[in-house]
Amino acid sequence: MTVNEIYDNRAHDLSLCRVCGRSLYKEPLLVYKNMPRSAQFLPTGKELDDDKGVTLRICQCSGCGLVQLSANPVHYYRQVIRAAAVSLEMRQFRLKQFADFLTDHGLAGKKIIEIGCGHGEYLELMRDCGADAFGVEFSSQAVTDCQKKNLKVSKGFVDQEDYHLENGPFSAFFMLNFLEHLPDPGATLCGISRNLQDNAAGLIEVPNFDMMLDKKLFSEFVTDHLFYFTRASLITTLSMCGFDVLDCHTVWYDYILSAQVRKRKKTNLDSFILQQERLQAEIDSFLGLYTPETVAVWGAGHQAFAVLAMSGMAGRVKFVVDSSPFKQGRYTPATHIEIVSPKALSSTDIQAVIVMAASYSDEVASIIHKEFNSGLKIAILRDHGLEIL
């Protein structure tokens, strides 16, 4: 047994989805016996006695719905093997597709990498379309063949999230009919993303399982393909792995699902910090007009608790008012300010109230005016800041 085969046999719990980690349905969708053990093994006459068929179990994830084999990958899954040369029709199709891809995403002259470039069949075309094309391939012989054609290809295989690709970061990537072979597509996709520039684009293609379903193509199941992507499950997989799917449609007589993606940006929350700082200044200014014994807060909800804590209001207000009896007599979390009944506004020397009651704030302000000292100064916590009435 090879090192790769040993690794593969212990790499994955075959009862779990390789993408989302949820359990596969206990009963396979289909079971095919005595199937070819791989698409690339063609026995010689001397090997016939040792050639044994295998059982294919086609399963489905109970979580994300992805159809997949409950099996280990073939031992050569890291290599891209394209059995036939690119036909004239395919060449013309790819040239137009790649040219459009470069134009649509402003990639002319930019660094683009093909993940699993084989012998450079498509990498050459991407270069001819005007990209600064790079490739990564696991097969040493394929890498050598690419380099003889003056293609910029390095040996490697993206199998972990922190994988480092030479010559990165890249403005875009493409991966054609390779994802369905990989035992951990999430690690590969996240590893690719790590080597991309912000806002980078991608082109990913896989066999179209929607067509298999429509035409009942039972003969398309093969040990080499661990995954059978529908349009929906491909979009789900790509979205789970850090990409926004810009488009996903069929190409090449509906045999292929072609998805264009963009590296997802981290959500920028700098505006939250600015808002917090602005509100802090407004609260400090308001509280500076009064002594702590004369200021109350109305509202004992989660938003009020957060503002009390983040604005350092402990020791700067006398108490927190709330009309819910089950909260009264307790204390605010983290800031430890006593929560009292609204009646306390009449029995103390409170001069100002900050209302933090979310959508009920205007109603609370009206109650304060009508039922308590009409001379109380009221400030309401709004989305935009502190509004002084």
C-alpha positions in Angstrom: 0.0 0.0 0.0 1.4 3.4 -0.9 1.8 6.3 1.5 -1.1 8.1 -0.2 -3.4 5.1 0.2 -2.5 4.9 3.9 -3.3 8.6 4.3 -6.6 8.3 2.4 -7.8 5.3 4.4 -7.5 7.2 7.7 -8.4 10.7 6.4 -12.2 10.8 6.8 -15.1 9.4 8.7 -17.1 8.0 5.8 -20.4 8.5 7.6 -20.0 12.3 7.6 -20.3 14.9 4.8 -16.9 16.0 3.6 -18.1 19.6 3.1 -20.3 20.5 6.1 -19.5 17.7 8.5 -23.1 16.6 9.1 -24.1 12.9 9.0 -24.9 11.3 5.7 -28.3 9.6 5.5 -27.9 6.1 6.9 -29.3 4.4 3.7 -27.4 5.1 0.5 -29.3 6.5 -2.4 -27.8 3.9 -4.7 -25.5 0.9 -4.4 -23.6 -0.3 -7.5 -21.5 -3.5 -7.2 -18.5 -4.7 -9.2 -17.8 -1.2 -10.5 -14.4 -0.3 -12.0 -12.0 0.6 -9.2 -10.9 3.8 -11.0 -11.3 5.5 -14.3 -7.6 5.5 -15.0 -6.7 1.8 -14.3 -6.8 -0.2 -17.4 -5.4 -3.7 -16.6 -3.1 -5.6 -18.8 -3.6 -9.2 -19.5 -1.3 -10.1 -16.7 -3.2 -7.9 -14.2 -6.7 -9.4 -14.9 -6.6 -11.9 -12.0 -5.8 -9.1 -9.6 -8.4 -6.7 -10.9 -11.4 -6.8 -8.6 -14.5 -4.6 -8.9 -15.6 -2.3 -6.1 -18.9 -1.3 -4.6 -20.0 2.3 -5.0 -22.3 3.7 -2.4 -23.9 7.0 -3.5 -25.0 8.9 -0.4 -26.5 12.3 0.5 -25.7 14.7 3.3 -28.6 15.1 5.7 -27.5 18.7 6.3 -26.3 20.5 3.1 -27.8 17.9 0.7 -24.7 17.3 -1.3 -24.6 13.9 -3.0 -21.3 12.1 -2.6 -19.6 8.8 -2.5 -19.1 7.1 0.8 -15.6 6.1 -0.2 -11.9 7.1 0.0 -10.5 9.0 -3.0 -8.5 7.2 -5.7 -4.8 7.3 -5.0 -4.0 9.7 -7.8 -6.6 12.3 -6.8 -4.0 15.1 -6.4 -3.1 14.9 -10.1 -5.1 16.4 -12.9 -5.4 13.8 -15.7 -7.0 14.9 -18.9 -7.2 11.8 -21.2 -7.6 13.7 -24.5 -6.0 16.7 -26.0 -8.1 19.9 -26.2 -10.3 19.6 -29.3 -10.7 22.5 -31.7 -14.2 23.1 -30.5 -13.2 23.1 -26.9 -10.2 25.3 -27.6 -12.5 27.9 -29.2 -14.9 27.7 -26.4 -12.2 28.1 -23.7 -10.6 31.0 -25.5 -13.8 33.0 -25.6 -14.7 32.0 -22.0 -11.3 33.0 -20.7 -11.2 36.2 -22.7 -14.7 37.2 -21.3 -13.6 36.3 -17.8 -10.6 38.5 -18.0 -12.6 41.4 -19.5 -15.5 41.1 -17.0 -13.1 41.2 -14.0 -10.5 43.6 -15.4 -7.8 40.9 -15.3 -5.7 41.6 -18.4 -2.0 41.3 -17.4 -3.0 40.4 -13.8 -1.6 37.3 -12.0 -4.0 34.3 -12.3 -3.4 30.8 -11.1 -4.9 27.5 -12.2 -5.4 25.1 -9.4 -4.6 21.6 -10.8 -3.2 22.6 -14.2 -2.3 19.2 -15.5 0.0 19.5 -18.5 -0.9 23.1 -19.0 -3.6 22.6 -21.7 -5.9 25.4 -20.3 -3.1 27.4 -18.7 -1.7 28.1 -22.2 -5.0 29.4 -23.4 -5.4 31.7 -20.4 -1.9 33.0 -21.1 -2.8 33.5 -24.7 -5.8 35.5 -23.7 -3.6 38.1 -21.9 -3.3 36.9 -18.3 -0.1 36.6 -16.3 -0.8 32.9 -15.9 0.6 30.6 -13.2 -0.3 27.0 -12.3 0.1 24.5 -9.5 0.1 20.7 -10.2 1.0 17.7 -8.1 2.4 15.5 -10.8 6.2 16.0 -11.2 6.1 14.9 -14.8 3.3 17.3 -15.6 5.1 20.1 -14.0 8.2 19.3 -16.1 6.1 19.2 -19.2 4.6 22.6 -18.4 7.9 24.2 -17.8 9.2 22.9 -21.1 6.4 25.0 -22.7 7.6 28.0 -20.7 4.6 27.9 -18.5 5.0 29.2 -14.9 4.0 26.1 -13.0 5.1 24.9 -9.6 4.6 21.5 -7.9 2.1 21.4 -5.1 -1.4 20.6 -3.9 -3.6 22.9 -1.9 -4.8 20.7 0.9 -5.0 23.0 3.9 -6.2 26.4 4.8 -2.7 27.8 5.5 -1.2 26.5 2.3 1.3 28.9 0.7 1.3 29.2 -3.1 4.4 30.6 -4.8 4.2 34.0 -6.5 1.0 35.0 -4.7 -1.2 36.7 -3.9 -3.2 36.4 -7.1 -5.9 38.5 -8.6 -7.9 35.5 -9.7 -7.9 31.7 -10.0 -9.5 29.0 -12.0 -10.1 25.3 -11.3 -11.7 23.2 -14.0 -13.2 19.7 -13.3 -11.0 19.1 -10.3 -13.1 20.0 -7.2 -15.2 16.9 -7.5 -12.1 14.7 -7.0 -10.9 16.2 -3.7 -11.5 14.6 -0.3 -11.5 17.9 1.6 -12.8 20.6 -0.8 -13.3 23.0 2.0 -9.7 23.0 3.0 -8.7 23.4 -0.6 -11.1 26.3 -1.3 -10.1 28.1 1.9 -6.4 27.5 1.1 -6.9 29.1 -2.3 -8.7 32.1 -0.8 -5.8 32.7 1.6 -3.5 33.2 -1.5 -5.8 35.7 -3.2 -5.9 39.4 -3.2 -8.9 41.1 -1.6 -11.9 41.1 -4.0 -10.2 38.4 -6.3 -12.3 36.5 -8.8 -12.5 32.8 -9.5 -13.8 30.4 -12.1 -14.8 26.9 -10.9 -16.3 24.1 -12.9 -17.6 20.7 -12.0 -19.7 18.0 -13.8 -23.4 18.9 -13.8 -25.4 16.5 -11.6 -28.6 18.3 -12.5 -28.2 16.9 -16.0 -27.4 13.4 -14.6 -30.7 13.6 -12.7 -32.6 14.9 -15.6 -31.3 12.3 -18.1 -30.9 9.5 -15.6 -27.2 9.0 -16.5 -26.5 6.2 -14.1 -23.3 5.4 -15.9 -21.7 8.7 -14.8 -21.0 7.5 -11.3 -17.3 6.8 -11.0 -14.9 6.2 -8.1 -12.8 9.2 -9.2 -15.6 11.6 -8.5 -16.4 11.9 -4.8 -19.0 14.6 -5.3 -22.0 15.2 -7.6 -22.9 18.8 -7.5 -26.2 20.3 -8.5 -26.3 24.1 -9.0 -27.7 24.5 -5.5 -25.2 22.3 -3.8 -22.3 23.9 -5.6 -23.4 27.4 -4.6 -23.8 26.2 -1.0 -20.3 24.6 -1.0 -18.6 27.7 -2.4 -20.5 30.0 -0.1 -19.5 27.9 2.9 -15.9 28.2 1.9 -15.5 32.0 1.7 -16.7 32.9 -1.7 -19.7 35.0 -3.0 -21.1 33.3 -6.0 -21.6 35.9 -8.8 -23.0 33.5 -11.4 -23.6 29.8 -11.9 -24.8 28.3 -15.1 -24.3 25.3 -17.4 -21.8 25.2 -20.3 -20.6 22.7 -22.8 -23.9 21.1 -23.8 -25.1 21.2 -20.1 -22.4 18.7 -19.0 -20.6 21.3 -16.9 -21.6 23.7 -14.1 -19.6 26.9 -14.4 -19.5 29.2 -11.4 -17.9 32.6 -11.2 -17.0 33.7 -7.6 -15.5 36.5 -5.7 -13.4 36.2 -2.5 -15.7 37.3 0.3 -14.7 40.5 2.1 -14.5 40.5 5.9 -17.3 42.6 7.3 -16.0 46.1 8.2 -17.3 47.2 11.6 -15.2 50.3 12.0 -18.4 52.3 11.9 -19.5 50.6 15.1 -16.4 51.9 16.8 -17.0 55.4 15.6 -20.7 55.3 16.7 -19.6 54.0 20.1 -17.1 56.8 20.5 -19.7 59.5 19.4 -22.3 58.1 21.8 -19.7 58.0 24.6 -19.0 61.7 24.2 -22.7 62.6 24.1 -23.4 60.6 27.3 -20.4 62.1 29.1 -21.5 65.5 28.1 -25.1 64.9 29.4 -24.0 63.2 32.6 -21.5 66.1 33.3 -24.5 68.4 33.9 -25.7 66.4 36.9 -24.5 64.6 40.0 -24.7 60.8 40.0 -27.5 60.8 42.7 -29.8 62.8 40.4 -29.6 60.7 37.2 -31.5 57.5 36.3 -31.7 55.2 33.3 -35.0 53.7 32.2 -34.7 50.4 30.5 -33.3 47.0 31.6 -33.0 45.3 28.2 -29.9 43.9 26.6 -29.2 47.1 24.6 -29.3 49.2 27.8 -27.1 46.7 29.6 -24.5 47.0 26.8 -24.5 50.8 26.7 -24.2 51.0 30.5 -21.2 48.7 30.4 -19.5 50.1 27.4 -20.0 53.7 28.4 -18.7 53.3 32.0 -21.9 54.4 33.6 -21.5 52.4 36.8 -21.3 54.9 39.7 -22.5 57.7 37.5 -26.3 57.0 37.7 -28.4 56.3 40.8 -30.5 53.4 39.5 -32.1 51.8 36.5 -35.9 51.9 36.1 -37.9 49.1 34.5 -41.6 48.3 34.6 -41.1 44.5 34.7 -41.6 43.3 38.2 -39.4 40.3 37.8 -36.4 42.6 37.0 -37.0 44.9 40.0 -34.8 44.3 43.0 -32.1 42.8 40.9 -29.0 44.4 39.4 -27.7 45.1 35.9 -25.1 42.5 34.8 -21.4 43.7 34.7 -22.2 47.2 36.0 -24.2 46.2 39.1 -26.7 49.1 39.1 -29.9 48.4 41.1 -33.1 48.0 39.0 -36.1 49.6 40.6 -39.8 50.3 39.9 -40.8 53.5 38.1 -42.3 54.7 41.4 -38.7 55.5 42.5 -38.8 58.5 40.2 -41.3 60.2 42.5 -39.6 59.3 45.8 -36.1 60.5 45.0 -34.3 63.6 43.8 -33.9 62.5 40.3 -33.5 65.4 37.9 -32.7 63.6 34.6 -33.5 60.3 32.9 -31.8 58.6 30.0 -34.3 56.4 28.3 -32.9 53.2 26.7 -36.0 51.3 25.9 -35.5 50.7 22.1 -38.8 50.8 20.2 -40.7 51.7 23.5 -38.6 54.8 24.2 -41.1 57.4 23.0 -43.9 55.7 25.0 -41.7 55.7 28.1 -40.8 59.4 27.6 -44.6 60.2 27.4 -45.2 58.2 30.6 -42.5 60.1 32.4 -44.0 63.5 31.4 -47.5 62.5 32.4 -47.0 60.4 35.5 -43.9 61.9 37.1 -42.2 65.2 37.6 -42.8 67.1 34.4 -39.6 69.0 35.0 -37.4 65.9 34.6 -34.9 66.3 31.8 -35.2 63.4 29.3 -32.7 62.1 26.9 -33.5 59.2 24.6 -31.0 56.8 23.2 -31.6 56.7 19.4 -29.9 54.8 16.6 -28.0 58.0 15.7 -27.0 59.0 19.2 -28.4 60.7 22.3 -31.5 62.9 21.6 -32.2 65.4 24.4 -35.9 66.4 24.6 
